[in-house]
Amino acid sequence: MKAWTWDRYGPPDVLTLQDLPEPALAPDKVLVRVRAASVNPYDWRHLRAAPFLVRLSVGLRRPRPGLILGADVAGVVERVGEEVTGLRPGDEVFGEVPLGAFAESVAASPATLAVKPADLSFEQAAAVSMAAHTALQGLRDVGGIEDGQRVLVIGASGGIGTFAVQLAKAFGADVTGVCGPRGLDLVRSLGADAVDYTSTDFTERTERYDLVLDIAGGRSLRALRRLLLPRGTLVLVGGITSRGGLLGPAAQQVRGFLLSPFVRERVAAVQWKPNTADLRLLATLIEERRLAPVLDRTYPFAALPEALRHLEQGHPVGKIVLTL
C-alpha cells in the first residue's frame, strides 16, 4: 500500500510517500480501505514535535520507523478480526485511529468507528470524528450545556468551531461565534451571531455567557473569565494557535486546572475521546439535517504536504480533507 511516513521532525517537506506492507490485522481490529482522511493540527504537531511532549509518544530524537500520520478516516471495511462483531466486510465506516490514516489501508478498532450515514460522502465523513468529538464532549460532557443558555465559541469558523456552533444550536443554546472576516458569513449561516476578532476586542464586549468554548487560544484566562456570567463555565480546548514549548496547547489547560478552585467561575479542559456511541449520535444529527461537516477544501492523497502547509499557514474555514 502507499503511505506517508516521516523519519525526522520538521515541516511537511520531510514527509515521503512510500510502499509499505498492509498493517497486520489483530483479532480485535478491522482493516479499512481508506477513501478519505482529514487533516488536523494534531497531525502537524506530531510532524514537527511541537510541543516537545509529543516526542514521548512517537520518539525522542526522531519518529519511530514506519509511523504513519493521520487520525480521521472514512472508508470501506475489507477484513475483520475474529473477535470483531458488529462490522463486516463491505461496511462503509468513519471514525478515528491514533495514527495511520494517511495510507491506503489502516487497521482500526471498532470502538472508534461507526457506520457512515448513507447520504454523507466519504470526504464529508472523514471530516467528522476528531473535530466533532472535541466539540460535542467540550459542550456536553465538560461544559454541561443546557437549553436556553448563552454560548460563545471562540474559533467558530474552523474545523472544531463549525461543529461546535451547530451542536450548541442543536442543544437549544443562543450562540455567538468569534472568527476572522473570512468566516463571518459561514458562522451566521450556521445560525449564530458572528464577531470579527480582527475589528473588535471581543473580550471587552459587555455581553456575558453561561458557557465559553475557547478553541483558538491566544487570550489570557483573566480576559476569558470576563466573558462569563457568575458561575459560568470556561471550557479550554487547548489553543490551536499554541505551537512550541514543552506543553504547547496543554499549558493553558494546566493553568486553568490550577486556577479553577480559586475563582467563582468554572474553568475546565476537554480532551476528545473517540467512541462509537458519540459517532452514532453525530451520525443521527447529520441524518436529521441538524449537523453538517463544513469543508474548506479537498486535496488528492499525493498532495498531503500541501494540505498540511495550508492548515498551518492560514485559518481554514471548516475542514481540510484528503481523497484517495
Number of C-alpha atoms within 10 A of each C-alpha: 12 16 25 24 24 22 15 17 20 17 14 18 12 14 20 15 15 14 13 14 10 15 13 11 16 16 11 16 20 27 24 26 23 24 25 29 33 31 28 24 15 15 17 23 21 23 26 20 26 22 18 17 18 19 20 10 10 17 16 13 11 14 21 16 12 14 16 21 23 23 22 26 35 32 28 22 24 17 17 24 17 12 10 16 10 9 18 15 13 13 16 22 25 33 30 29 22 14 18 24 30 29 27 21 23 27 25 26 21 22 17 19 26 26 21 23 18 11 10 15 13 25 25 22 29 33 31 29 31 24 23 26 23 22 29 24 19 27 26 14 11 19 25 11 21 16 12 14 16 22 29 30 28 25 27 32 33 27 29 29 28 29 27 33 32 26 23 28 20 13 15 15 22 18 27 23 30 26 25 19 15 13 24 20 13 19 26 17 11 20 16 25 17 25 22 16 16 11 9 10 10 17 17 11 10 8 13 18 22 22 27 29 30 25 26 23 20 14 12 10 17 9 12 21 22 17 23 22 17 14 14 21 26 28 24 29 24 22 21 18 14 18 18 15 13 14 17 21 23 19 15 22 23 15 13 19 15 12 15 14 11 8 10 13 19 21 26 22 21 20 16 17 13 21 18 19 13 19 24 16 13 24 23 14 16 17 15 10 9 14 22 22 22 20 19 16 14 18 18 13 22 17 12 23 19 14 22 20 14 15 19 17 8 8 17 18 24 23 26 26 27 23 20 17
